[in-house]
Amino acid sequence: MSSNPGIYLFLDQKGNVLYVGKAKNLKKRVGSYFISRSSLLEKTRILISKTSKIKTINTHSEIEALLLEANYIKKYNPVYNSRLTDGKAYPLIKITVKDKYPRILVARRIEDEKNDLYFGPYPNAGAMRLVLKTIRKIFPYISLKNHPRKICLYYHLGLCPCPPVFDSVELKRDYKKNIKRIVHFLKGNTKKILKDLEKERNILSKREEYEKANNLQEKINSILTVTNPSYLSFDHKVNPNLDEDIKNEELSSLKNELKNTESQVSSLSRIESFDISNVSGKFAVGSMVVFLNGEKEKSLYRRFKIRFTKGQPNDFAMISEVISRRLNHSEWPHPDLIIVDGGKGQVSSVVKVLKRKNLNLALIGIAKREETIITSNLLEIKLPKNSKALLLVMRIRDEAHRFAITYHRKLRSKTMRG
């Protein structure tokens, strides 16, 4: 199997396509399905168990792999590509080809296949939008259902020709030509686009219309750049599986790192992280963020205005107050793990609170400077900077810090305004 960009297909015994995915590195992507089977979710393990054959198709670049992936998903409608995890349909690119000035829109379902052209579905909505953004820089287009009869912001950015404002026969001809090229691009026919552009450029050069010829050459250069194998367009993941698998791997890694310590856990379904924000004890606040199965749940976030240590810069007392007030809420489920932003002093303060409340909850701190994890018995765990467990803890800690400082700034701003 090559290390080139491309797509891979999982086939069952009868040759039916079960799943289609794209990769910047096919060998690495497909191989990761089989390196860490234990970290896969049940539905992914079922997919692997049903797979009898894996077929790969090489492309020149990752952007071409994305376009080919979408075309194959549309062609075969694989069972394991059918729906997103949140139940929404995969997004599509919709081109209103019958309009005087066709629009390019994002759709969730096919509404009018007779008058409109659809591309997709695209499993990665972010990558799809990046493709549209890339195309638009080369071939400007309208992205609004109803474009106002005035110059829009995108016109000033060189991304929209604003046909309702500059309506003309020449603009209509050039715009339709660009739409045809976008269609070819989305079909993966970049060679045809390049051939047409080069032909048109040569004609303009012979006519000595050098400015127009130069504009076409810039488009040619742009297409060659984005379809180059070295062009990194997407936030690709080394783990090709569903997003839940990646989170599951992070959670498993953290559980393993805390194993045989006083902070060991049997589950990490609910993680709560706390942080304090103040300036010399003033405008002191605390934050609580909640992660369920590795995913932040903002509806469960809480913030606390410090009551008992006002004006006194005592982070230990402040974190004790916040944890104590949080634990007074018996209606809130207890966390599987508490993460506090800070070192041994903060961890010791929280341990005292837990003892007073007769609670046995797993607790860790994370010291900022060295990013060292501190267990409830003050054991230091130093992990590599690329450790999945450490990256998870840091991400949760950073979210608590963001939430705390946002509240702190809000209070300070209110006071300054009078």
Buried (B, 14 or more C-beta within 10 A) or exposed (E): BEEBBBBBBBBBEEEEBBBBBBBBBBBBBBEBBEEBEEBBBEEBBEBBEBBEEBEBBBBBBBBBBBBBBBBBBBEBEBBBBEEBEEEEBBBBBBBBBEEEBBBBBBBEEEEEEEEBBBBBBBBBBEBBBBBBEBBBEBBBBBBEEEBEEEEBEBBEEEBBBBBBBEEEEEBEEEBBEBBBBBBBBBBBBBEBBBEBBEEBBEEBBEEEBEEBBEEBBEBBEBBEEBBEEEBEBBEBBEBBBBBBBBBBBBBBBBBEBBEEBBBBBEEBBBBBBBBBBBEEBBBBBBBBBBBEBBEBEEEBBBBBEBEEBEEBEBBBBBBBBBBBBBBEEEEBEEBBBBBBBBBBBBBBBBBEBBEEEEEEBBBBBBBEEEBBBBBBEBEEBEBEEEBBBBBBBBBBBBBBBBBBBEBBEEBBEEEEEE
